[in-house]
């Protein structure tokens, strides 16, 4: 499966590069990360809680950084496995100054997925991975902006990353948005929900019992006896 | 020796339905024993990997976990499953490598879903949680998925000791195809690709294994189609007497082929586990496991050609094909041999050449799924005929008429061998009548001449199709049955085959009722319980109505003989003057000279006095039946469909299925079989396809993504009957269980091409899908 995209950071390239190479920042930016340690100059090991649709569980993984050209580009090789399955992939990341103080990150790569993630999560993988990456980069950007502001003000960096629940909610929201991308689809969803609610209300209101009910307690379903 | 039949042939509702519909039928998951534990299997995510280590210590610590087993704990008891069907040495030039499945992976994983370990716990929830505690270390290997790449030098090997992924190689010849080709006016060559589908039964697999060490009895409830071989094999595997083992196949929610397998890893492991623990263990498969670990079928690639004369007469046919057998081949060559047996279909093909190569891949094991290789053969021939018809300008119905085996040519010998390694012989049939009937029922002429041109002028894409096919059925070796008249006057019977919805409880009762003169509702049949009957093979290859039914018939006839003999003495009248009806034996023409069957049964089993030497007690008989060779059924299906070339949605307007399965035991049950088979056939045509990626990962392992036809896709089916009784058995029956499935993809392809007449469309693959049709239409040009 191919993954590609871009993200605009609100800061200079050198600052973005330093963030990307900082394991503590990365661990914070991706909620669900339970641990992330640098085991050598270019290798990280960690565990992460993953939730994609009905599939959830802990992934243990390794990230190896190679082909480093600071602060321009690097290659990430990722290997993870756990109860939800396994994932291996290679990605290329490029950072380019935009001239106005912002930095554009371009990323592209190939991921192989197996296990439950592949067999049950297949249709959701695309959307979920885009959302996870997107939210992660947004978090990183949050840290970047907080650092820049702290640098200007000369105070401690104050940044609270989104909680795991907020993160998961964000992923779900993105997935729902993609599934109901067209306004017609969204209207259809609203109409169906409304219709179902009306039918239930109608049935409840009309429900009679006693003579026709096999139940001992004679109660109509609106709760009156 | 056919007497007047009162019940056989009658359209009776089923004996078993009141129980099934009111929840009073036992399925495996209903079994609940004191002290019962629950099992969960750790299955490999990787399709091809070396297992370096497996650490279950953490799982063992979890509260509620009673035991965790791996291949290591099984010790000497760990063994490969036995091969079920090996080609006999009599077959010349056959290359066959036997590689069978293992209970738990020891060194190498070969299928995604292969079990690595089993957890036995006090509940299934705890067992599944404990699976996450198990730490495995694997070294992933390249997966073997593409059939052609698998045979290239340097491909990863599924079985390292073999040196290649070629599992088998076999060539069959009839006549001389090359000579025929040289004389042909037209030769058509095409590549035809068929892909895997699942059986998709409503009930997944289930097992309860229970070893009682005090009574030294092993009882197993299993959703198997073959309880007797399972009992014999598991007893032998674990050093028990077959009489200590009872295998019960209760009501089973659909078999369709893959539930006959000796042995699934789970059957081996859980039997061993209960012997270790001395407690009952239950395992009910969930749907995802079923997709990964139950046998599948259909994957083949054919390079085929057909040689014809200008008037459409077939001179010969030839094909070389690759057959995907999965990671192991316990089921031998059954499926691809069926493909070869059916590649000539119902036609008189004087020359035939077939080269088969069976390939190991990192996918689940292939064993028969309803159709069992026959649909592929029929698809091949029907597609080639349709393409020939187009080129020669002959109507598809007409080209078939010109090639059908004529009614006076039976028994028709094909000079090749079939799945039973016996010469392929079609015993009887009238293929012309069957085809004509289907054509008449669907109104072929009128549709093609009047309705279709009118609808096309309105811009509709409606198409018609008609195909003919054969189905080899009723193979041996044998089955048996026992019939007993009880002192109540009712009848009890037992047979070894299991029942997964085929209606045996009714059709067999009808046979017995005709022989002994009772109401079929008073016949109580037990099937699939080895303690009640323990000789036989199982329910497969459309043989229940042929082999088991004839055994029932023979046993019932023997009981009739005993009734007449004893009643003649009791009523003091010669046997020829006795009639059996309404549960009584009556002297013809009288009213008082009679005795009820119940009373007669009492007399047949005295508590005092002496019996004559050679007498058997009671009114009971056991009989067996084994056919000389398998009877061949035939049929013809036709359909009219409309397709929307923008949404690719297909609407089947009419569907006609004409079936000749010889003597019909119960038309209602037969129609049920046709309907059910057809639903699967429709799935095989347009909705069901197991999609594997290049790493052997199944991408649609859920019913959300694997589309089984529902009530909105399956059309109303008009069933027609023809009857050419088989000379191979006293009842004259032929099998019909798979007939609904076999011709559907071929028919669907023809009708779809016919509907999309204004596109340059050739359908050379199955299954299609709306997406795939879209691709095909946009690759081709608009005519």
Interface residues (C-beta under 8 A of the other chain):
Chain A: X57 X81 X83 X85 X86 X112 X113 X114 X115 X116 X118 X119 X120 X122 X123
Chain B: X45 X46 X47 X112 X131 X132 X288 X291 X292 X693 X695 X697 X698 X699 X700 X701 X702 X704 X705
